[in-house]
Amino acid sequence: MSPSDARQLAYAKAVQARAGAMPPGGEPPLDIMDSWARCMDVGLDCHGHAPIAVVDGADLARRRERAELTRRLAQAELETLAQQIAGSNYLLAFADDDGVILDLFFDHRFSTSGADSPILPGSCWSEALCGTNGLGTALATAQPVAVTGLEHYFLHLRDLSCTASPVHDAHGAVVGVLDASSYFEARQRHTQALVRMAAAHMENRLFIHQMRSQVVLAVHPRPEFLATLSAGLLAFDEGGRLVALNASGRQLLQGQAGALGTSFEELFGESFDGVLLRSRRGAELRLRDAFGSALAATCVQRPAEAPRSVRTAAVRREVPVADTIDGLPPEVVADDPAVREAFRLVEAAVRLAAPLLIQGETGTGKELLARHAHRASGREGAFVAVNCGALPGELFEAELFGYVGGAFTGAQRSGSAGLIAGADGGTLLLDEVRELPLHLQAALLRFLDDQLVRPVGGTAARRVDVQVLAASNTDLADEVAAGRFRADLLYRLNTVCVALPPLRSRQDFATAARHVLAALDRSARLDEEAIERLANHDWPGNFRELRAVLTRALIACPGGRLRRRDVEPLLPAAKPAAPATGSALQRGADESVRREYERTDRNISQTARNLGISRTTVYRHLRTGRA
């Protein structure tokens, strides 16, 4: 019997076993039929119930720890998906490569179709156990899949609609799967596309992380798509040999000598070192593949590279270099929902070229967010950051708008184009914008309306294309009320307003603290009690203050494990406990976490495992329980 005949026979047996219980329209797609055949081969009875296994708490904790990075990326995507498909009776899941669910997000109206089919953390939904289902079949095939209604192998799951997409690492191995499930009648047509995009986003961020010691290029036939999910990612070692490429990269190099180990010269016909040199100089990269097809390219990651910006006290110009593709740069910690939302908002704003106002206390990361906005915009011009409080008031207009030769005493004979013109095609950040003199606020408002630059002492105007961002560590509405800031300029600047939370309010404080410490000394560590003490400080200086405290701690204890006693002398005395605040439910949750924390001898990790919550959540409850 030929393979084709055997396949048709397997299909026929699977259909016969269902006794007429078929999806509307008859036979389902071939990927579903193949799955049914596999289920028949392992002896599953479609009229029975899926024998779902649930791992114990210790095993689940080990799996979560093993998948820590991938799980962190997945949690961010699940929260975004939850907002995108809100109101559709959904359940969102991330499972490891065995099909064991590690995390769930669900609408309160969603419930499973029976106690013998638990969809909960620790339950295993592999195809070999649970038959054809979105999560398990995506893992079995390593391909995205949608399983709707009676396409499920087990008939008792007919009320569900599932769409799932596997997540591959930089080497192509499946490391997990994202799944979105809903009731059949509530399914949304666009959910499958959203899940695929979320998985692709995870894969690209994972690729960048795993290839952090390699040179990574983004390539695409069209330069405007270099900062999108459709860009190919190619990783090269220091000798210019291809060591990894993502799915889009494989498609772009299809039919060429794109095997791992192929040299850059074989792929693109030119020197690898020469291309790197051009990328450092900020030149637009244009490559030709082996078939002569043109490709746009940009270097999105270069290990241990020298700074690529020219800095002064007031102005910084930087050639745009994306650190990730449609994602967050590696120096960003964004496990806090408010921070993730801020990054999402700036990405949406710059796609519309809308003016953007970033507000937040000193040291919260406003310029970092502005640089991400520049990367996300895909603009090819420079990123120019202007500290409005650092330029002399009498020269501010000339520095910002430029001047003609001889416009004032001390002016260069050749004149100056000005900072705004220097950002043509790129992004201008006006930091501490409240420091702008009132007469310059009027000129800036006029520029925002017509994008025309009129140099001091000149009569001709020049049209430019600049994405304008403004940042402030004070409430500009208060400045307007005090007569120090123009109301009409505020209305124009805050077309989109993004607020970064202070460090003391962030839910990812532990991750942030460890990230700052690793940037100072990769070998150093913070123990749990040190994190707890740091989290109890208000951090008025935010990340700048945290970096300073950890630097002083490392000086006293270089390269070692920082304990509570190492950070305690560097902080003000802890505040005395205040009367309990918040709802009764909140106080009850705080008390439950506090009791478990004491029961485990003040072990944060064990408390988190026992309660099935993150360590960050434990810190938050312990902190609010004292407030």
C-alpha positions, 0 to 999 in steps of 0.5 A, a space after each residue: 500500500 502506497 503512503 497516499 493510500 495508507 493516509 486515505 485509509 487512516 482518514 476513513 477510519 477516523 471519520 467512521 469512528 466519529 459516527 457522523 459527528 463531523 464539522 459543518 461542511 464535512 471533512 475538516 482541513 488535512 492538518 486536522 485529518 492528520 491529527 485524527 489519524 495520529 490520535 487513532 494510532 495511539 488508541 484514543 476513543 473520540 467518544 470518551 473523555 480526554 485523560 488529562 494529567 496534572 503535574 504536582 506543584 513541585 514539578 510545575 515550579 521546576 518547569 516554570 523556572 526552567 522556562 523563566 525567560 520564555 515564560 516572561 516573554 509569554 506573560 507580556 504577550 498574554 496580557 496584550 492579547 487579553 486586552 485585544 480580545 476582551 469580552 469574548 469569553 476567552 482563555 489564554 494559555 502558555 504551555 511548555 514544550 511538553 504541553 504542560 500549561 504554565 500560565 493562564 489568563 481568562 475571562 471570568 465568563 469562561 469555564 471548561 466543559 466539565 470537571 474531568 477536563 481541567 484547563 488549569 496550570 499544570 495540566 498537560 494538553 499534549 495531542 497524545 493525551 488530549 487528542 486534536 486540540 489547538 495547544 497539543 496539535 500545534 506542538 505535534 506539528 510545530 505549526 500554527 493551527 486552529 481547531 474549531 468545534 467538532 474538529 476536536 478529536 474528543 467530542 465532549 470538547 465540541 463547544 470550544 474553539 482553539 487557535 495556537 502557535 508554537 514558539 521557536 527559539 533561535 535554533 528552530 527548536 519549539 520551546 513552548 506554545 501560545 493558545 487562545 480558546 473560547 466558546 465556539 459561538 464566541 470565536 473571533 476571526 482575527 484571533 488566529 492572526 493575533 496569536 501568530 503575531 504574539 508568537 512571532 514577537 516572542 520568537 524575535 525577542 528570544 532570538 535577540 537574547 540568545 544571539 546577544 554575543 553575535 552580530 544580528 542583521 535585520 533584512 527585508 526587500 523594503 526598508 520600511 519593513 525592517 522594524 516589523 515582524 516580517 523582517 528576517 533576522 540573521 545572526 553572524 559570528 565574528 568571522 562573518 559565518 551565519 549561525 542562526 536565522 529566524 523564519 522570515 530569514 529562512 524565507 528570504 534566503 530560500 533557494 540560496 546557500 543559506 545553510 548555517 556556517 555559510 559566509 556573509 560573502 557567499 550570501 551577499 557578495 561583499 565583505 562582512 567587515 565592510 558592512 559592519 563599518 558602514 553600519 557604524 557610520 550610520 549609512 543605509 545598508 543595501 545588500 544584494 543576495 546571490 540572485 541579485 535581488 536587493 535587500 535593505 538591512 540594518 544592524 540591530 545588535 552588535 556585541 560589546 560595541 562602542 557607544 554610537 552617539 556624540 554627546 554634550 551636556 545639552 544635546 545628543 545625536 544618535 544614528 537610529 539603531 533598533 535593538 529588537 524587531 518590533 519589541 523592547 530593547 534589551 536594556 529595558 525592564 518592562 514586566 510591569 503592566 503600566 510600563 508595557 502599556 507605555 511602550 505600546 502607546 509610544 509605538 502606536 503614536 509614532 506610527 501616526 507621527 503624532 506629537 508625544 508627551 512623556 511624563 514621569 519623575 526624574 530617573 524613571 526612564 523617559 529618554 529610554 522610552 523616547 529612544 524606543 519611540 524613535 526605533 519603533 518609528 522606523 525613521 532613518 534620520 538621527 535621534 536628537 535629544 535637547 535638554 531645554 534646561 541646559 542651553 543658555 536662554 539667549 542662545 536657545 532660539 539660535 541653537 534650536 532653529 539655526 541662524 544665518 552667518 553674522 546674525 549675532 555677535 559670536 555667530 559662525 560666519 557659515 551659520 548653523 542649520 540648528 538642532 531641529 534641522 539636524 533631526 530632519 527625517 528623524 526624531 527630536 526630543 525636548 527634555 525638560 520642555 517646561 524650561 522653554 522660554 515663553 517666546 520660544 514656546 510660541 515659535 515651537 507651536 508654530 513649527 508644530 503646525 507647519 514643520 517650517 524652520 526659520 533660522 535666526 536672522 534669515 528670511 527663508 524657511 525650510 520644511 523638515 520632517 521631524 517626529 517631536 517628543 517632549 518630556 517633563 518631570 512636572 505636571 505641565 497643567 500646573 505650569 500652565 496654571 502658573 502662567 509659565 507654559 502656554 496652554 495651546 502648546 500643551 494641547 499640541 504636545 500632549 496629543 498622546 500623553 504617556 506616564 511612566 510610573 515611579 520605581 516605588 510603584 512598579 510591580 517588577 521591582 525585583 527584576 528591575 533591581 537585579 537588572 541594574 545590578 547585572 549592568 554594574 557587575 554580572 557576577 554580583 547577586 542580590 539575595 531575597 532579604 536585600 530585595 525586600 529591604 530595597 523594595 521598602 524604600 520610596 526611591 525618590 530618585 528612581 533608577 538613578 538613585 537605585 543605581 547609585 545605591 547598588 554601586 556603593 554596595 558593590 564598592 563595599 562588597 565587590 563581585 559578591 552576594 549583596 545581603 540586607 546588611 550590605 544595603 541597609 546602611 545605604 538607605 534611610 531608616 525604614 518607615 514605621 508601619 502605618 494603619 492598614 489601608 485599602 479594601 478588606 479583600 486587599 488586606 485579606 490577600 496581604 495577610 494571607 501572603 504575610 502568613 505564608 511568608 512567615 510559615 516558610 521562614 521568610 522565604 520569598 521563593 517558597 512563598 511564591 511557589 506555595 501560593 502559585 504567584 510570582 515573587 514580584 506579587 509576593 513583594 507587592 503584598 508584603 509591601 502594601 501589608 506594611 503601608 
